[in-house]
Amino acid sequence: MGFLKDLATLTRQGYEAQQRMDVGASMAQAQASMAEASRIMAATTPAATAPHLEAQRLRTTASVLDARQLPMMFGMNAVVDLELHVLMPGGVPMPVTRTEQLAPLHLARAVPGATLDVSLVPGRPDTLRIEWA
């Protein structure tokens, strides 16, 4: 008898919760979350560069000024906003902000004050690629 009473109570509570649920607000929130995930995914996916630009790519180093983990994960990868100072040939630092998906293995390397190996096409900060390997 106790099982059927509990089942009836749970059924009643489920119907009451369904009556209070705002489907439109839930769908709007889900849509906003998907748009934000799409924006982050596009920002962390490196853009393909033309072959003639790849030939001009220089390897250099960058200092991490700031690293902020975003409240989002893609699989096991954390999404991190990195503020970098890239040391260009001739000693001129160039500020670059980059959103990266970081594997747990690389997360500890992206701390303020760390030096990272990077490559980029001179004058094109959008071509910055962090060389994790």
Disulfide bonds with the S-S distance in Angstrom:
none
